[in-house]
Amino acid sequence: MPRFSRLFATTTWLFAASGSIVLGATSVTIGNGTVVGVSDHINGVEKFLGIPFAEQPTGRLRLRQAVPLQESFGTIQAQSFGASCFSTRDNSTEQSEDCLTLNIWRPTNASTEPLPVLVWLYGGGLTKGSTADPRFEGTSLTGISQKIGKPIILISINYRLGPFGFLNGKEMAELGLLNIGMLDQRLALHWIQENVGAFGGDPRRVTLAGESAGAVSIYSHMMAYGGRDDGLFRGAILESGGAFPLTPPDTGVFQKTFDSLITNTSCSSLKGATATEKLDCIRDLPVDVFRSKIGSATGQSIDGTFSPTSIQRAIPAGKYLKIATIVGTNTDEGTTSAPTGINETQQLFGKVAEGYFRPQLLPNETVSTLMSMYSTDPSKGCPYNTGKFRFSPGKLDKMACSIFGDIVQIGPARMIAQNLAKDGVPVYSYRFNHLKSNATSISKAIGTGVEQDFVFSNLIPEQPWDQQMAFQMSATWVSFAYGLNPNGAINETGLPEWPLYGNEASSMVFNGYGSWIETDTYRSEPVQYIIDHVLSDGAS
């Protein structure tokens, strides 16, 4: 299909008192109707916000796989973000069940050739997150793509969270309704294939990027259906993604969460009913009742189709989509996931055994061996390079941060890089090592998620080292999306040449005062022990 066969665009300008063009309306027509967005003349970007990509997942469609839009929506004013999906941990944005929307940014004066597409999946543990998060506003990143001569289309996707997107239990398994939040993403990727051409994008050149649970989502799509290639994307950027052991959907804690919607609501008379009868009743519950009565244990599980196994099994077995990948972490990841107030090794022992989103306790021998590889000296702990200073009262808190950071993010990233390199897949590794000048939580240091402001160049401080770091990150991510080569804008960024991970385990260290290449072998002994003995424990 020719690029503009379904594209009808008009623009209406708004003028400032000086007569200069400020904002205007711009429209694109696709199969389901006309989308009226905003044209930002100053930044050279057009944006279309809150575009529905599925039927409203409410009523009879609650707790079902997302259904493609069936009818025309006529003309929609796509000039503000749609409602966020209900979160279990954050109420900072307008939230609704009717939340399956996406957002598109494109350069105003793009090339006449179809443009590569970068798709963003937010993190939040599959329980919170939203495309309306101001950190992910795409104007700056899209504008930079035009400035460096590598224009791209940027898209961000909402998907269902917590019990709305990741409810488990034997009933959900019986009806084939597991991991529907991931399948929301999958449907959005199909929507992009069908519609991005109308916005000037090239559906054959799609790259996925995401942080934390967003990165987990992306490698889940890489492993989906045993690594089947549905032609939905050709590249991946994994920022601080974990590698949590997946379990079957009918574990005790998962089943307890599902049962809470029966035993604690007007559905209590259906305890012995069929799965279909139970789900019919749950779908009729008022949303506030659903939210208040549901248990807390939700998440991705083994479903036999989309998620046939855990990443710890799929990657070493080669059952994944072998595409060019960037994978990386931040220096002080453990400050986000580790327990604090730890003063005794025995106290830490129990916490390490319990782990972070683990389905079962680690064996005592594994915990003992792992802990023996980390120093109790706070000067050697995380946050790194902070000497003996403690940011929380526990004597062993910095040791705990080292262990948890290595288990939750550092080990998984290294495992992915090692295996992709072994399979001959182009993989680039990085460590983000820059703390912005106005950081509000020094105790977290360069912890999980801090790189996102830099990737999107959405920084408030004007210090040159912060702004330069942001430009370098944005330009590098854009270059990878444009041509699967992060070095495509090296002349503009001034960064060193970023080599493939390869047998040398080469990795980029991003730092606003001067980035460099290192060998990815820091804490090699404990991290390798984690890869070999901890990550796979309990994984199905």
FENBELHU-V177364 format. One record per backbone hydrogen bond with DSSP energy under -1.0 kcal/mol. CO is the residue of the C=O (numbers start at 0). NH is the residue of the N-H. E is the energy in kcal/mol with one decimal. If there is no record, write none. Layout:
co:CO nh:NH e:E
co:CO nh:NH e:E
//
This chain:
co:1 nh:4 e:-1.5
co:3 nh:6 e:-1.2
co:9 nh:26 e:-1.7
co:11 nh:24 e:-2.4
co:13 nh:21 e:-2.5
co:15 nh:18 e:-2.1
co:19 nh:15 e:-2.8
co:21 nh:40 e:-1.6
co:22 nh:13 e:-3.1
co:23 nh:38 e:-4.1
co:24 nh:11 e:-2.6
co:25 nh:36 e:-3.9
co:27 nh:34 e:-3.4
co:29 nh:32 e:-1.2
co:31 nh:72 e:-3.5
co:32 nh:29 e:-3.0
co:33 nh:75 e:-2.5
co:34 nh:27 e:-2.3
co:35 nh:77 e:-2.1
co:36 nh:25 e:-1.5
co:37 nh:46 e:-2.7
co:38 nh:23 e:-1.7
co:39 nh:43 e:-1.2
co:39 nh:44 e:-1.8
co:43 nh:107 e:-2.5
co:44 nh:39 e:-3.2
co:45 nh:105 e:-2.6
co:46 nh:37 e:-2.8
co:47 nh:103 e:-2.8
co:50 nh:101 e:-2.1
co:55 nh:57 e:-1.9
co:57 nh:60 e:-2.6
co:58 nh:61 e:-1.6
co:60 nh:63 e:-1.2
co:66 nh:54 e:-3.1
co:73 nh:33 e:-2.9
co:75 nh:35 e:-2.7
co:75 nh:77 e:-1.1
co:76 nh:78 e:-1.3
co:77 nh:48 e:-2.6
co:83 nh:95 e:-2.4
co:93 nh:83 e:-3.3
co:96 nh:98 e:-1.8
co:98 nh:100 e:-2.1
co:99 nh:52 e:-1.9
co:100 nh:157 e:-2.4
co:101 nh:50 e:-2.6
co:102 nh:155 e:-1.7
co:103 nh:47 e:-3.0
co:104 nh:153 e:-2.4
co:105 nh:45 e:-3.1
co:114 nh:201 e:-3.4
co:115 nh:152 e:-2.8
co:116 nh:206 e:-2.8
co:117 nh:154 e:-2.7
co:118 nh:208 e:-3.0
co:119 nh:156 e:-1.6
co:120 nh:210 e:-1.0
co:123 nh:126 e:-1.7
co:123 nh:127 e:-1.1
co:125 nh:161 e:-3.0
co:126 nh:87 e:-2.3
co:129 nh:132 e:-1.1
co:132 nh:135 e:-2.3
co:133 nh:136 e:-1.2
co:137 nh:141 e:-2.3
co:138 nh:142 e:-2.6
co:139 nh:143 e:-2.5
co:140 nh:144 e:-1.7
co:141 nh:145 e:-1.4
co:142 nh:146 e:-2.0
co:143 nh:147 e:-2.1
co:144 nh:149 e:-2.4
co:145 nh:148 e:-1.2
co:152 nh:117 e:-3.0
co:153 nh:104 e:-2.8
co:154 nh:119 e:-3.4
co:155 nh:102 e:-2.2
co:160 nh:163 e:-1.5
co:160 nh:164 e:-1.1
co:161 nh:165 e:-3.0
co:164 nh:180 e:-2.6
co:165 nh:298 e:-2.2
co:168 nh:172 e:-2.0
co:169 nh:173 e:-2.5
co:170 nh:174 e:-1.7
co:171 nh:176 e:-3.0
co:172 nh:175 e:-1.4
co:178 nh:182 e:-1.7
co:179 nh:183 e:-1.7
co:180 nh:184 e:-1.5
co:181 nh:185 e:-2.0
co:182 nh:186 e:-2.4
co:183 nh:187 e:-2.2
co:184 nh:188 e:-2.2
co:185 nh:189 e:-1.8
co:186 nh:190 e:-2.5
co:187 nh:191 e:-2.4
co:188 nh:192 e:-1.8
co:189 nh:193 e:-1.8
co:190 nh:194 e:-2.2
co:191 nh:195 e:-2.5
co:194 nh:197 e:-1.4
co:195 nh:200 e:-2.7
co:196 nh:199 e:-1.3
co:199 nh:114 e:-2.8
co:201 nh:204 e:-2.0
co:204 nh:116 e:-2.8
co:205 nh:233 e:-3.5
co:206 nh:118 e:-3.0
co:207 nh:236 e:-2.3
co:208 nh:120 e:-2.4
co:209 nh:238 e:-2.6
co:210 nh:213 e:-2.8
co:211 nh:215 e:-2.4
co:212 nh:216 e:-2.3
co:213 nh:217 e:-1.7
co:214 nh:218 e:-2.5
co:215 nh:219 e:-1.7
co:216 nh:220 e:-1.9
co:217 nh:221 e:-2.0
co:218 nh:222 e:-1.6
co:221 nh:320 e:-2.5
co:222 nh:225 e:-1.2
co:223 nh:226 e:-1.3
co:223 nh:227 e:-1.5
co:234 nh:207 e:-2.4
co:235 nh:325 e:-2.5
co:236 nh:209 e:-1.8
co:237 nh:327 e:-2.1
co:238 nh:211 e:-2.8
co:245 nh:539 e:-2.6
co:246 nh:301 e:-2.7
co:248 nh:168 e:-1.6
co:250 nh:254 e:-2.9
co:251 nh:255 e:-2.2
co:252 nh:256 e:-1.6
co:253 nh:257 e:-1.9
co:254 nh:258 e:-2.9
co:255 nh:259 e:-1.4
co:257 nh:260 e:-1.6
co:258 nh:261 e:-1.4
co:258 nh:262 e:-2.9
co:259 nh:263 e:-1.4
co:261 nh:264 e:-1.0
co:264 nh:267 e:-1.6
co:266 nh:269 e:-2.4
co:269 nh:272 e:-1.8
co:273 nh:277 e:-2.2
co:274 nh:278 e:-2.4
co:275 nh:279 e:-2.3
co:276 nh:280 e:-1.8
co:277 nh:281 e:-2.4
co:278 nh:282 e:-2.4
co:281 nh:284 e:-1.2
co:285 nh:289 e:-2.6
co:286 nh:290 e:-2.4
co:287 nh:291 e:-1.8
co:288 nh:292 e:-2.1
co:289 nh:293 e:-1.3
co:295 nh:297 e:-1.1
co:306 nh:302 e:-1.9
co:306 nh:303 e:-1.1
co:309 nh:312 e:-1.4
co:309 nh:313 e:-2.6
co:310 nh:314 e:-2.1
co:312 nh:316 e:-1.2
co:313 nh:318 e:-2.3
co:314 nh:317 e:-1.8
co:317 nh:319 e:-1.4
co:320 nh:322 e:-1.4
co:323 nh:235 e:-1.9
co:324 nh:427 e:-2.6
co:325 nh:237 e:-3.6
co:326 nh:429 e:-1.4
co:327 nh:239 e:-2.7
co:328 nh:431 e:-2.9
co:329 nh:332 e:-1.2
co:331 nh:334 e:-1.6
co:332 nh:335 e:-1.9
co:333 nh:337 e:-2.3
co:341 nh:395 e:-3.3
co:343 nh:347 e:-1.9
co:344 nh:348 e:-2.6
co:345 nh:349 e:-1.7
co:346 nh:350 e:-1.3
co:347 nh:351 e:-2.7
co:348 nh:352 e:-2.3
co:349 nh:353 e:-2.1
co:350 nh:354 e:-2.3
co:352 nh:361 e:-1.8
co:362 nh:366 e:-2.2
co:363 nh:367 e:-2.8
co:364 nh:368 e:-2.5
co:365 nh:369 e:-2.4
co:366 nh:370 e:-2.7
co:367 nh:371 e:-1.7
co:369 nh:372 e:-1.6
co:370 nh:373 e:-1.6
co:376 nh:379 e:-2.1
co:377 nh:380 e:-1.5
co:385 nh:388 e:-1.1
co:393 nh:396 e:-1.2
co:395 nh:399 e:-2.5
co:396 nh:400 e:-2.3
co:397 nh:381 e:-2.1
co:397 nh:401 e:-1.6
co:398 nh:402 e:-2.2
co:399 nh:403 e:-2.8
co:400 nh:404 e:-2.3
co:401 nh:405 e:-1.8
co:402 nh:406 e:-2.1
co:403 nh:407 e:-3.0
co:404 nh:408 e:-2.0
co:404 nh:409 e:-2.5
co:405 nh:410 e:-3.0
co:408 nh:412 e:-2.4
co:409 nh:413 e:-2.3
co:410 nh:414 e:-2.6
co:411 nh:415 e:-2.5
co:412 nh:416 e:-2.5
co:413 nh:417 e:-2.8
co:414 nh:418 e:-2.3
co:415 nh:419 e:-2.6
co:416 nh:420 e:-2.3
co:417 nh:421 e:-2.1
co:418 nh:422 e:-1.8
co:419 nh:424 e:-2.8
co:420 nh:423 e:-1.5
co:425 nh:324 e:-2.4
co:426 nh:500 e:-3.0
co:427 nh:326 e:-2.8
co:428 nh:507 e:-2.6
co:429 nh:328 e:-1.5
co:430 nh:509 e:-2.0
co:431 nh:330 e:-2.1
co:435 nh:438 e:-1.7
co:440 nh:443 e:-1.2
co:444 nh:446 e:-1.7
co:445 nh:331 e:-2.4
co:446 nh:449 e:-1.5
co:448 nh:451 e:-1.5
co:450 nh:454 e:-2.4
co:451 nh:455 e:-2.1
co:452 nh:457 e:-2.3
co:462 nh:466 e:-2.3
co:463 nh:467 e:-2.8
co:464 nh:468 e:-1.7
co:465 nh:469 e:-2.4
co:466 nh:470 e:-2.5
co:467 nh:471 e:-2.6
co:468 nh:472 e:-2.5
co:469 nh:473 e:-2.8
co:470 nh:474 e:-2.8
co:471 nh:475 e:-2.1
co:472 nh:476 e:-2.6
co:473 nh:477 e:-2.6
co:474 nh:478 e:-2.3
co:475 nh:479 e:-2.0
co:476 nh:480 e:-2.3
co:477 nh:481 e:-2.5
co:478 nh:482 e:-2.6
co:479 nh:483 e:-2.9
co:484 nh:487 e:-1.6
co:486 nh:489 e:-1.7
co:488 nh:492 e:-2.2
co:489 nh:493 e:-2.2
co:500 nh:505 e:-2.1
co:501 nh:504 e:-1.0
co:504 nh:519 e:-3.6
co:506 nh:517 e:-3.0
co:507 nh:430 e:-2.7
co:508 nh:515 e:-1.5
co:509 nh:432 e:-2.7
co:510 nh:513 e:-1.9
co:515 nh:508 e:-3.1
co:517 nh:506 e:-2.5
co:518 nh:520 e:-2.8
co:520 nh:523 e:-1.3
co:522 nh:526 e:-2.3
co:523 nh:527 e:-2.3
co:524 nh:528 e:-2.0
co:525 nh:529 e:-2.3
co:526 nh:530 e:-2.3
co:527 nh:531 e:-2.5
co:528 nh:532 e:-2.7
co:529 nh:533 e:-1.4
co:529 nh:534 e:-2.6
co:535 nh:538 e:-1.7
//
